[in-house]
Amino acid sequence: MNGMRYRLRRVLDSFWFVPGLGLLLALVVAEALVAVEPVLPVAIDEILPAVGPDGSRGLLSAIATSMLAAAATTFSITIAVLTLTSSAYGPRLVRSLMADRGNQVVLALLVSTSLFAMLVVRHVRAGADSEFVPHLAVNVAIVLAVASIVALVYFIHHISASIQISRLASGVRAQLVALLDDLYPERGAAGRAPAAQWATIEGGAEVRARASGYVASIDHAHLVSKACAAGARVELRVRPGTLVCAGDPIARVSSSTAPSTGPQEAARLKTAVLAAISIDDERTPVQDAEHLVRQLVDVAARALSPGVNDPITALTAIDALTIALASAAGRPDPSRVLLDDAGAPRLLVAPRELSALAVDAVDIIRQYVGDQPLVAHRLLDLLERLIAREGASGGVAAARTAAYRDAGDRVARSAIGPGTLAEDAAALERRRATIVQGGAS
């Protein structure tokens, strides 16, 4: 995904895009309906319900003002919900609510109906000689008003349901499952090779970041194409989610056959690398699986804080995390070398290992477990499921299993404290022995 496509996606997911599109559509449709009515072969007032100039003007004015007031109320409710969600579950979940198409469509319908009515009322004229009432546009305004009322009722239900932790967690879980399916395919992605096929070549030219922020997306296909055209190779030093400062090295370009590329080829390839790596002020879920994992980790950590003390919410977040990680468990980590059509290595990437993703999430949550053995058991359930899905006894599976066993050992030991009941401590010790010594239960 190159910079232009990434920015286009950000615009499409923004809170203002759908309402803005609705306003533009209202402007075009209102003027078109008013202009086309006089040239229609039939009289609209003979087909549709007709209202006189004064009645039409009053009706349109009422629709315009009431829909604008409803839009303001809707916007206020949305801001209140965003504030509540940010404080209760973490600011990372705010993006999910802002990108909710239901909220955007309701707001778009309300403001578009108000604008439509205001535009149409300008054309209503009274008087014996110049009377004109755009009956078609007036009836369309009435239909839009009815649709807006229905949408407002839907919005109240939708916004109330959307702040439930089960709905929020399932939304993040769905995004994470889809991204993990893309990052960790079942049989491994075509056109990739192990890192052993990447022979180190001395020299090369460093590519340094022009801006500070987080790596939002990397267009791997674009980099492979450009490197192949230049007869060169690109070694990435960053991945989506990496924090970079202006001037930091983010890649190295070199020739496939010589210690260094020519100055012109290197300059062109540097420009291509900078265009393929999008840097934003905040982390985004476009390609950053860790960002989505941290959203669920945030929910669990806040729920386990002393000020909240809501372990059930933490369990919901852990369950969502379990489902997402288990969906990708047992799949191979993506190979680091990307090949061109001829099978030549062109790009060396730095993917995030699945086991590291899971273990980091568990280690963060376990620091907040404290005297909540129930939460510790649920974390151990997560690790046992991952161990059971690895299956194979050698290679990457063995390394992942060892990492999961070590994480389970840390969870059990950190959950046993001076205030832990003897029965709870014994149960945790049994779970720890099962994970560390005997595998999945």
C-alpha positions in Angstrom: 0.0 0.0 0.0 1.7 3.2 -1.2 1.4 6.6 0.3 -1.4 7.8 -2.0 -3.5 4.7 -1.4 -3.0 4.9 2.4 -4.1 8.6 2.4 -7.1 7.7 0.3 -8.1 5.0 2.8 -7.6 7.4 5.7 -10.0 9.8 4.0 -12.6 7.1 3.3 -12.5 6.0 6.9 -12.6 9.5 8.4 -15.7 10.7 10.3 -16.3 13.6 7.9 -16.2 11.9 4.5 -19.7 10.3 4.4 -21.4 13.5 5.8 -19.4 15.6 3.4 -20.4 13.4 0.5 -24.1 13.6 1.7 -24.0 17.4 1.7 -22.6 17.5 -1.8 -25.2 15.0 -3.0 -28.0 17.1 -1.4 -26.7 20.2 -3.2 -26.8 18.5 -6.6 -30.1 16.7 -6.1 -31.9 19.8 -4.8 -30.9 22.0 -7.7 -31.5 19.3 -10.2 -35.1 18.6 -9.0 -36.0 22.3 -8.9 -34.6 22.7 -12.5 -36.2 19.7 -14.0 -39.7 20.1 -12.7 -40.8 22.9 -15.0 -39.8 20.9 -18.1 -41.5 17.6 -17.1 -44.3 16.5 -19.5 -46.8 16.1 -16.6 -47.7 18.3 -13.7 -46.2 17.0 -10.4 -49.0 18.6 -8.3 -51.5 16.3 -10.1 -49.6 13.2 -9.2 -48.1 13.9 -5.8 -49.6 15.7 -2.8 -49.3 19.5 -3.3 -49.0 22.3 -0.8 -49.2 26.0 -1.5 -46.3 28.4 -1.4 -46.8 29.5 2.3 -47.3 25.9 3.4 -44.3 24.6 1.4 -42.1 27.4 2.8 -43.2 26.6 6.4 -42.8 22.9 5.9 -39.3 23.2 4.4 -38.2 25.7 7.1 -39.4 23.3 9.8 -37.5 20.4 8.2 -34.3 22.4 7.8 -34.3 23.6 11.4 -35.4 20.4 13.1 -33.0 18.2 11.2 -30.1 20.6 11.9 -31.0 20.4 15.6 -31.2 16.6 15.5 -27.8 16.6 13.8 -26.3 18.7 16.5 -27.8 16.4 19.1 -26.4 13.3 17.3 -23.0 14.9 17.1 -23.1 15.8 20.8 -24.1 12.2 21.7 -21.3 10.9 19.5 -18.7 13.1 21.2 -19.9 12.0 24.6 -19.7 8.4 23.7 -16.1 8.9 22.3 -15.1 10.6 25.6 -16.7 7.8 27.6 -15.0 5.1 25.5 -11.6 6.8 25.7 -11.7 7.1 29.5 -13.2 3.6 30.2 -11.5 1.4 27.5 -8.6 3.4 26.2 -8.1 6.0 23.4 -7.1 3.4 20.8 -10.7 2.3 20.5 -11.9 5.8 19.6 -10.8 5.3 15.9 -13.2 2.3 15.7 -16.2 4.3 16.7 -15.3 7.2 14.5 -14.9 4.8 11.5 -18.4 3.3 12.2 -20.4 3.6 9.0 -23.7 3.6 10.9 -22.9 6.7 12.8 -21.5 8.4 9.7 -24.6 7.6 7.6 -27.0 8.9 10.2 -25.2 12.2 10.6 -24.9 12.5 6.8 -28.7 11.9 6.4 -29.6 14.5 9.0 -27.3 17.3 7.7 -28.1 16.5 4.1 -31.8 16.7 4.7 -31.4 20.1 6.4 -29.3 21.4 3.6 -31.7 20.0 1.0 -34.7 21.8 2.6 -32.8 25.1 2.9 -31.8 25.0 -0.8 -35.3 24.1 -2.0 -37.1 26.8 0.1 -35.1 29.5 -1.8 -37.1 28.6 -4.9 -40.6 28.8 -3.4 -42.2 32.0 -4.7 -45.7 33.4 -4.0 -47.7 35.8 -6.1 -50.2 35.6 -8.9 -47.7 36.1 -11.7 -44.6 34.5 -10.4 -45.9 31.7 -8.1 -43.7 28.6 -8.1 -43.6 25.6 -5.8 -41.2 22.8 -6.6 -43.6 20.1 -5.6 -41.3 17.2 -6.5 -38.5 18.6 -4.3 -40.9 19.3 -1.5 -42.1 15.8 -1.5 -38.6 14.5 -1.6 -37.8 16.6 1.4 -40.7 15.1 3.3 -39.4 11.6 2.5 -35.9 12.5 3.6 -37.4 13.9 6.9 -39.2 10.6 7.6 -36.1 8.7 6.8 -34.1 10.9 9.1 -36.5 10.3 12.0 -36.1 6.5 11.4 -32.4 6.9 11.3 -32.4 8.9 14.5 -34.2 6.0 16.3 -31.7 3.6 14.8 -28.8 5.8 15.9 -29.9 5.8 19.6 -30.1 2.0 19.5 -26.8 1.6 17.6 -24.7 4.0 19.7 -26.0 2.4 22.9 -25.1 -1.1 21.6 -21.7 0.1 20.2 -20.3 1.1 23.6 -20.8 -2.4 25.1 -17.5 -4.0 25.7 -18.6 -7.2 24.0 -19.4 -5.2 20.8 -16.2 -3.2 21.0 -14.1 -6.3 21.6 -15.7 -8.3 18.8 -15.1 -5.4 16.4 -11.4 -5.3 17.2 -11.2 -9.1 17.1 -12.7 -9.2 13.6 -10.2 -6.7 12.4 -7.3 -8.5 14.0 -8.4 -11.9 12.6 -8.6 -10.4 9.1 -5.2 -8.8 9.4 -3.6 -12.0 10.9 -5.0 -14.0 8.0 -3.2 -11.6 5.6 0.1 -11.5 7.5 0.2 -15.2 8.4 -1.4 -17.1 5.5 -2.1 -20.9 5.9 0.6 -22.2 3.5 2.9 -19.2 3.4 2.7 -16.4 0.9 4.0 -17.0 -2.7 7.0 -15.1 -3.9 8.8 -15.4 -0.5 11.9 -17.2 0.6 13.8 -17.8 3.9 16.2 -15.2 5.2 19.1 -17.6 4.3 18.7 -16.7 0.6 19.6 -13.1 1.4 23.3 -12.8 0.9 24.8 -9.8 2.6 26.4 -7.3 0.2 28.8 -4.7 1.6 28.1 -1.1 0.9 24.9 0.3 -0.3 23.1 3.6 0.5 21.0 4.3 3.6 17.5 5.6 3.2 16.6 8.0 6.0 13.1 9.1 7.1 12.0 12.6 6.1 9.4 12.9 8.9 8.9 11.7 12.4 6.1 9.4 13.5 4.9 5.8 13.2 5.3 3.6 10.1 1.6 3.2 9.0 2.0 1.0 5.9 4.6 -0.4 3.6 3.9 -1.2 -0.1 6.0 -4.4 -0.5 4.9 -5.0 -4.1 5.9 -1.5 -5.1 9.3 -1.9 -3.6 9.9 -5.3 -5.2 8.9 -3.8 -8.6 11.1 -0.8 -8.3 14.1 -2.8 -7.0 13.7 -5.2 -9.9 13.6 -2.4 -12.4 16.8 -0.9 -10.9 18.6 -4.2 -10.6 18.9 -3.6 -6.9 17.8 -4.8 -3.5 16.1 -3.1 -0.6 16.6 -4.1 3.0 13.9 -2.7 5.3 14.9 -1.6 8.9 11.3 -0.9 10.0 7.9 -2.5 9.9 4.3 -1.1 10.4 4.1 0.3 13.9 7.8 1.3 14.2 8.5 4.7 15.7 10.9 6.7 13.6 12.5 10.1 13.9 13.4 12.3 11.0 16.8 11.2 9.8 16.6 7.7 11.2 17.7 4.9 8.7 14.6 3.0 7.6 16.1 1.0 4.7 19.3 0.3 2.8 19.5 -0.1 -1.0 22.2 -1.9 -2.8 23.0 -3.5 -6.1 22.2 -7.2 -6.7 25.6 -7.8 -8.2 28.0 -5.1 -7.0 28.9 -3.6 -3.7 27.0 -0.4 -4.3 24.5 1.1 -6.7 25.2 4.0 -9.1 24.3 7.4 -7.7 21.3 7.9 -10.1 19.9 4.5 -9.5 20.3 4.8 -5.8 18.6 8.2 -5.8 15.6 6.9 -7.8 15.3 3.9 -5.5 15.5 6.0 -2.4 12.6 8.1 -3.7 10.6 4.9 -4.4 11.3 3.6 -0.9 10.2 6.9 0.7 7.0 6.8 -1.4 6.3 3.2 -0.4 6.7 3.8 3.4 3.8 5.9 4.9 4.6 7.6 8.1 1.7 9.0 10.3 1.4 10.8 13.6 -0.4 7.8 15.2 -0.4 4.1 14.8 -3.1 2.7 12.6 -4.6 -0.8 12.1 -4.0 -0.9 8.4 -1.0 -3.3 8.6 -0.1 -3.0 12.3 -1.4 -6.2 14.1 0.3 -5.1 17.3 -1.8 -1.9 17.4 -5.0 -4.0 17.3 -3.6 -6.3 20.0 -2.8 -3.4 22.1 -6.4 -2.2 21.9 -7.6 -5.3 23.6 -4.6 -5.2 26.0 -5.6 -1.6 26.9 -9.2 -2.8 27.8 -7.9 -5.6 30.0 -5.3 -3.4 31.7 -7.7 -0.6 32.5 -10.4 -3.0 33.7 -7.8 -4.6 36.2 -6.6 -1.2 37.5 -7.5 -0.5 41.2 -9.8 2.4 40.2 -12.0 0.2 38.0 -11.5 -3.3 39.3 -13.7 -5.0 36.6 -12.2 -8.4 35.9 -15.2 -9.5 33.8 -14.4 -6.8 31.3 -10.8 -8.0 31.3 -12.0 -11.5 30.6 -14.0 -10.3 27.6 -10.9 -8.6 26.2 -8.7 -11.7 26.8 -11.3 -14.0 25.2 -11.3 -11.8 22.1 -7.6 -11.9 22.0 -7.6 -15.6 22.4 -9.9 -16.1 19.5 -7.9 -13.9 17.2 -4.5 -15.3 18.1 -5.8 -18.9 18.0 -7.0 -18.3 14.4 -3.4 -17.8 13.3 -1.6 -20.3 15.6 0.2 -23.1 13.9 0.8 -21.1 10.7 4.3 -20.3 9.7 5.8 -16.9 10.3 6.1 -14.9 7.0 9.4 -15.4 5.2 11.6 -12.4 5.3 12.8 -12.4 1.7 10.5 -11.2 -1.2 11.3 -12.4 -4.7 10.6 -10.9 -8.1 9.0 -12.8 -10.9 12.3 -14.4 -11.9 12.9 -15.7 -8.4 15.6 -13.2 -7.5 15.6 -11.8 -4.0 14.7 -8.1 -4.0 13.3 -7.1 -0.6 14.2 -8.1 3.0 11.5 -7.3 5.4 11.3 -7.4 9.2 8.0 -9.0 10.1 6.6 -9.4 13.6 6.7 -13.0 14.8 3.4 -14.4 16.0 4.8 -15.8 19.2 6.3 -12.4 20.1 3.0 -10.7 19.4 1.1 -13.1 21.8 3.8 -13.2 24.5 4.1 -9.4 24.7 0.3 -9.1 25.1 0.2 -11.7 27.9 3.2 -10.2 29.7 1.6 -6.7 29.7 -1.8 -8.0 31.1 -0.1 -10.2 33.7 1.4 -7.2 35.3 -2.1 -6.1 36.3 -3.5 -9.5 37.4 -2.6 -8.9 41.1 -5.0 -10.8 43.3 -7.3 -11.9 40.4 -6.5 -15.7 39.9 -9.5 -15.9 37.6 -7.8 -13.6 35.1 -4.5 -15.5 35.5 -6.3 -18.7 34.6 -7.8 -17.1 31.5 -4.4 -16.0 30.4 -3.2 -19.6 30.9 -6.1 -20.8 28.8 -5.0 -18.5 26.0 -1.4 -19.9 26.1 -2.6 -23.5 26.3 -4.8 -23.0 23.2 -1.8 -21.6 21.3 0.4 -24.5 22.4 -2.2 -27.1 21.4 -2.4 -25.5 17.9 1.3 -25.6 17.2 1.2 -29.3 17.0 4.7 -30.0 15.4 7.6 -30.7 17.6 10.4 -29.0 15.7 11.4 -25.8 14.0 9.4 -22.7 14.5 6.6 -24.6 16.4 9.1 -25.7 19.0 10.4 -22.2 19.5 6.9 -20.8 19.8 5.8 -23.5 22.2 8.9 -22.8 24.4 8.0 -19.1 24.4 4.4 -19.8 25.4 5.5 -22.1 28.2 7.9 -19.5 29.6 5.0 -16.9 29.4 2.7 -19.3 31.3 5.3 -19.8 33.9 5.6 -16.0 34.4 1.8 -15.6 34.6 1.3 -18.3 37.2 4.2 -17.1 39.4 3.2 -13.4 39.2 -0.4 -14.3 40.2 0.7 -16.1 43.4 1.3 -13.5 46.1 1.1 -13.1 49.9 -2.6 -12.5 49.8 -3.4 -15.5 47.5 -5.5 -18.2 49.1 -3.8 -21.6 49.5 -6.4 -23.2 47.2 -5.9 -20.6 44.5 -2.1 -20.9 44.8 -2.3 -24.7 44.5 -4.5 -24.5 41.4 -2.2 -22.0 39.7 0.8 -24.2 40.6 -0.9 -27.2 38.9 -1.6 -25.2 35.8 2.0 -23.9 35.8 3.4 -27.4 36.0 1.0 -28.6 33.2 2.1 -25.8 30.9 5.8 -25.8 31.7 6.3 -29.6 31.9 3.5 -31.4 30.3 2.2 -29.3 27.3 -1.4 -28.4 26.7 -4.1 -29.7 28.9 
